[in-house]
Each structure stands twice: as C-alpha cells, then as structure tokens.
C-alpha cells in the first residue's frame, strides 16, 4: 500500500516528529498516544492491502475547515476515515453525533462532530472529483465514511437506522483484510492514478487546516472550581442538612421534656466555661 502523509507532525515516511512542544500545543497533551493509535490503523491496512491501494493521511480538502484523518483510495471504492478519541456516553442520529452532558443531564450535539465532519469530507471529495472525472468519462467509485473509536471508554448508542460504519481498533484487521476486498473493482489502475492526481491537484492550493485537539477526556465546564453536577450535589447535601435540622427543631419545640433537657445541658456548659 502506498502512503502519502500531509501531517506537519510526521515526516514523509510517516515518522512521528521530534518537535514534541509544537505537537503538544497543536494536538494536546495526549498527542503521542493518538498518533500511535493512527499508526496501528496504518499498519493493519499496510499488512493486508497491496500497492493498488493508496492511503492519504491528514489531507485538507477544498471548502473544508478541518483536515481529514485518512482517505483510502482503491479500484473498489474510496473510504473516508474519521477518528474519535473522547470517552463518555454518545448516541447517533443519522449523520450526527450527540454527547451526554452530565452538566445538563441530557444529550446535546457533540462539538466537534466527527460523524458530520467525515460526511462533509466525503461530500467535499466527491465535489472536487466529479466534474473532472465526468469530462474524462471515469466513474467515481463509492465514497464510504468510516468512524473509528479509539477509546475503550467510549460508549456509543447507535440509532435504529445506522447510516455510518463504526469500528473499533479490534475490528479493523477484519475490515482491512476482508471488508475492503469484498467490493467489485469499478475502475482501472490507470483511472485510479488519475483520481489520485486530481486529488493532489485540487488540494495543492488549499491552505492546510489547523490540527484538531486529540483528547481522550471531555472536560466539564467549571464554576468557581466545581462542575455543575458537583454544585448540584453540594446544594442537595445542604438542603438535606437544613431539612434534618428543621425536623429536629420542630421535634424539640413540640416536646417540653427535650426543651428542659437542652436548657439544662446549656446551663452546665456555661458553668464549665466560666
């Protein structure tokens, strides 16, 4: 498999940069772990696919404000990969991703939305190729979005109508060894090279998008050092304590013997203090 790297944090052969400071600032503190996960995917593809497959990594497509993690080109189809690292509870709704907010106790739109971004990248790629391929009478292969969940703590609830291929690293070897190969060839080797050259030409003048943070833990919004859920828990404890004290006060008020006993204890305490 031929591999083309566009990441500023890799050499042309895919070697991870030694400029750890710049990578950390751009990708986040877990940047090395994220790039190592990506290497696992690249290795799996390379072990199962021959030179008739071309993998382009971290390419910024026309009209896109973010880079596309990976695009696999072949005579059988084109796969656009989006990588997701965050832990937490999520659900899909068509081509959208929602994250469960412990602050608001509900699902809300995930930002950034890796599913929406991957579909946008697939559409942008199709738009960049269609007219040129039509002029040359070359068929545009299937363009298939694929999402890879790298974090084992990611819990994703799929909608009844699943429109997106969702994989975990453990599933990827089977995907690269068999699933990619099950499609029929729809273009020739020469036509595939034409597509690769068109992609390079279409993106040559595109300004590379700034890299997105590759974080594994979603940070909750904090107010005075505490998250919303922590404030709710604190207020619930305060209310519970107030209710208990109020109940004790009512009980003492309605029980003369308890009043007498408490007054006696107070007098004894005052005498000890004096």
N, C-alpha and C positions, 0 to 999 in steps of 0.2 A: 504494500500500500504506500502510495506517495503522500507525504505530509507537507503542508505549507503553513508556516507559523507567522501570524501577524502581531502577536502579543509583544509589547515593549519589555516584557519581563522574561522573555525566552530568546535564546539565540536561534539562528535559522535552522539548526538541527534539533531544537526543542529543549536544549539545556536551560535549566532554571537560572535566572540572573543571580549574580553575586551582590548586586546592589540591594541589599535587604531593606535599607532605610526607605528608598523610593517605593519599593514594592509594598512595604508595610503601610506607608502613608496612603497609597492608592487603593490597595486591596483589603487592608485591615490587618489586625494582629494575627489572624489565622491563615494568612496568605499561603504559607508553605504547605499546610495541610490541604488546602483547597487545590493547589497546583499538583500535589501528589495524587489526589483523587482523580484529577484530569488525566494524569499520566497513566493511571490504571485503565481508564477507558481507552486511551490511545493504544496501549499495549494489547488490550483484548482485541481491538479491531485489527491491528497490525499482524497478530498471530493467526487470524482467520481469513484475512482478505488479501488478495494479490495486487499486483501493480495496476490492474484495471480499475482499481478504486482510488479515489483522491479525497483526502481529508484536509479541509481548510479550517484553521483554528483562529478564533478571536478576530474575525473579519467584520468591519463596519460596512454595512450595505447602504446603498443610496436611500435617502429620505429617512434614515434610522438614527435615533439619538443614543443608541446603545450598541455595543458590539455583540455579535452572535457567537456563542461559545464554540460551536463546531458545526460544520456542514460536510456531510459525506456525499460525494458525487459518484455515481456509477451508471452503467448502461441499463441497470434495472430500476433505478429510481434515485431520488435525492432525499436525504434525511437531514432535517434541521434540528440540532440538539440544544436544549436549554438546561442549565444546571441549577439545582436548588439545594441550598445548604442549611437553611434555618430549621431549628427544632420547633415543635409546637403542634397544635391541632389545626388542620386546614380542611377545606372542602372545595370541590369544583362545582362550577355551574357553567356548562358549555365550555367556552374557551376563556373562562375567568377563574381566578383563584381567590378564595376568601380565607382569612385568618381569624381564629377565635381570639377575641380580646378579653383578657382577664380584667382589664380596667372597666370595660363597658358590659361585660358578661353577655357578649353576643358575637356573631360572625360579622366581619366587615371586610371590605375589599383589601386585598393584600397589595402593599406597595413596597418594592416593585413587584409586579405581577409577572412571574416567569412564564406562565402559560400564554398570557396575552402577548408578551414580548416575542415569544417563539413563533406564534401565529403571525404576528406582524412581520417578523423576519422572513417567514416563508412567503408571505404575500409580496414583500419588497423584492425578494429574489425572483419570483415569478414575473413581476412587473419589469424588472431590469433585463430579463431574457426574452420575453415573449415576442416583442416586435422584431428583434434581430433574428431570432430562430424562425419566425414566420417567413421573413424575407428569404431565408436560406432553405426553406422547406424542411426544417428539422423539427421533429416532435419534441415537446417539452415533457420530460419524464414526470412521474408522480413526485410531488413535494410533500413529505410527511413530517410533521412536527413530532418530536420526541422529548419528554421531560425525564431527567434522571435525578432521583432523590438520593443525595449522598449521606444525609444524616439519619442514623438509625432511630433517632428520637423524633423524626417527622411522622406524624400520624395524619394520613390523608384519607378523607372520606370522599369516594367517587360518586358523582351523580348517577342516577339511573341510566341516563343516556351518556355513555362515555365517548367523547369525541377526540380524546387525546391519549396517545400512548405514554404510559407511565412506567418507568423502570427503576429498579434499584441496582446497585453495582453487582449484587449476586446474580441478577437476572441477565446481565449484559453479555456474558460469554455466550449464552444460548442465543441471544439476539444476534450477535455478530457472526456466530458460527452457522446459524440456520435461518433465522427470520429474514435477514437481509438477502439471502441467496434464493429464497423461495419465489421471488418475483421473476417474471419473464423479462428477457432483455428486449428493450423497446428502441434503443438507438445503437448505432455502430461505435466502434472505438474512435474513429475519426470525428464523429459527431460529438462524442463526449469531450474530446480535446477542444473542439470548437466552443462548447459550453464553458469549459474551464477558462479559456482565453477571453471569452466575453465577460465572465465574472471579474477577471483581473482587470480588464479594460474599464468596466463600469465602475469599479471601486478605486481606480488609480487616483482620481481627483477628489475622492471623498475624504474629508478630514476625519481621522480616527476618533471615535467617541471616547470620552473618559471612562476608564475601567470602573465597574461597579464593585462595591464592597462585597467581599466573600466572607460573611459572618455566619456562625453556626448557632448563635443565641440571639433571640429577639429581645431587645431592651425595652422594658416598660417605661412609660412616662412617669417621672417622679415630681412630687410637690413637697418642698421642704424636706427633701431626702427620703420620702416614702412614696411608694406607688399608690395608686388609687385603691387597689384591693387591700393594701396594708392599712390605709386610713380607714376604710370601711370596717376592717377587723378591729382596729383600735377604738373606733366610735361604738361598735357593738359591745365591746367589753365595758366601756364607760357607762353606757346605758344600762347594761346588766347590773353593774355595781350600784348605780343610782336606784334601780328598782329594788334591789336587795335591801339597801339602807332605808328606803322608804317603807318597805314592808316591816322592817324591824321597828322603825319609828311608830308606825300605826299600832303594832303589837304592844309596844311599851305604853303608848298613850291609852290603850284600851284595857291595860292590866295594872291596877293600882299597886299590887304587890311587887311587880317589876320596877315600878317607879320608885317605891320605897327602898328597894334593894340597891338601885342605881344611885340614889341620893346618898345612901349610907356609904357606898363604895367611894363616891366623890368626896365625902367628908373625911374618910380615912386617908385618901390620897392627899388631900390638902394638909392634914395634920402631919403626915410624913414629910411633906415638902418643907413645912415650917420647922 
